[in-house]
Amino acid sequence: MAEQVHGLPRMRAAVTRPDDADQLPVPWWLPSLFMLFAVALAPWIVWLLATLPTHEVAAHWEIAWGGFDVALALLLAGTAVTLARRSPLAEIFAAMTGAFLICDAWFDVMTSAGGTTLIVALLEALLVELPLAVTCLWIARNMERVVADARPFLERAGFRIEHGRLASPAECD
């Protein structure tokens, strides 16, 4: 049984290379690096909230928003194409599209000048962007679940993950 600390299972040190590291789809140290970046953002966020002005005029505002919307359109198209092709990349495109839609809703609402623009931003966020984001994240989760469900069958058939990619039984020998 796993050792417990304060009634919770004790986590293994994140910097220890696991025995199955070569069979993982990503480098074993990547989760620790991402957690380090997340924790490192905390003081930066506090500093930003304390020092940034409430109102700011930005240069190239139209290019920033236009470019973001071009990227969002490309992600929506990429999600559509990968779904139509039944590609495993649809999971990635759907997750990215969902994240972009959430960001779009957030910044539309938070940067609106108030009044009518705030109402339009809220309606667009609540009726279009956030429901579509939830749908995209559902697609990504559903596709991930299909892959997770298929993994035991693939392993029994002799497939393995080697060096971050799926290897056929012939490659595993």
DAFEN-V480964 format. One record per residue. N is the residue number from 1. PSI is psi in whole degrees, -180 to 180 (none if undefined). D_FIRST is the distance of its C-alpha to the first C-alpha in whole Angstrom. Layout:
# DAFEN-V480964
n={N,N}
psi={PSI,PSI}
d_first={D_FIRST,D_FIRST}
This chain:
# DAFEN-V480964
n={1,2,3,4,5,6,7,8,9,10,11,12,13,14,15,16,17,18,19,20,21,22,23,24,25,26,27,28,29,30,31,32,33,34,35,36,37,38,39,40,41,42,43,44,45,46,47,48,49,50,51,52,53,54,55,56,57,58,59,60,61,62,63,64,65,66,67,68,69,70,71,72,73,74,75,76,77,78,79,80,81,82,83,84,85,86,87,88,89,90,91,92,93,94,95,96,97,98,99,100,101,102,103,104,105,106,107,108,109,110,111,112,113,114,115,116,117,118,119,120,121,122,123,124,125,126,127,128,129,130,131,132,133,134,135,136,137,138,139,140,141,142,143,144,145,146,147,148,149,150,151,152,153,154,155,156,157,158,159,160,161,162,163,164,165,166,167,168,169,170,171,172,173}
psi={144,143,143,143,122,38,-3,148,137,132,144,148,129,-19,-2,128,121,156,-33,27,-36,-15,0,147,-14,160,141,-27,-8,-43,-40,-40,-45,-40,-39,-45,-41,-44,-38,-24,-23,-54,-34,-44,-45,-45,-45,-48,-32,-27,-25,145,155,-33,134,139,129,139,149,33,-45,-35,-39,-50,-41,-44,-40,-44,-32,-46,-42,-42,-41,-39,-41,-44,-42,-40,-45,-47,-46,-33,-44,-35,-4,39,144,-17,-15,-34,-45,-48,-42,-42,-44,-42,-44,-43,-43,-41,-40,-44,-42,-46,-46,-53,-32,-47,-47,-25,3,150,-4,180,-131,-40,-34,-42,-45,-44,-43,-44,-45,-42,-48,-31,-22,-65,-51,-41,-38,-37,-44,-41,-44,-44,-34,-43,-49,-44,-41,-42,-38,-41,-39,-44,-43,-38,-33,-23,-48,-37,-41,-42,-41,-28,-1,-2,148,158,120,125,41,10,159,124,135,164,-36,-37,-25,-21,none}
d_first={0,4,6,9,13,15,13,12,9,11,13,13,17,19,22,20,21,18,18,20,22,25,24,24,27,28,27,24,25,27,24,24,28,29,27,29,32,31,30,33,35,35,38,40,39,40,43,45,44,46,49,50,53,53,55,56,58,57,59,58,57,58,57,53,53,55,53,50,51,52,48,47,50,49,45,46,48,46,43,46,47,43,43,46,45,42,40,37,38,39,35,36,40,39,36,39,41,39,38,42,43,41,42,46,46,44,47,50,49,49,52,54,57,57,59,60,57,54,55,55,52,50,51,51,47,46,48,48,46,43,43,43,40,38,39,39,35,35,36,34,31,32,33,29,28,30,29,26,27,29,26,25,28,29,27,27,31,30,30,28,28,29,30,30,32,32,33,35,34,37,36,33,35}
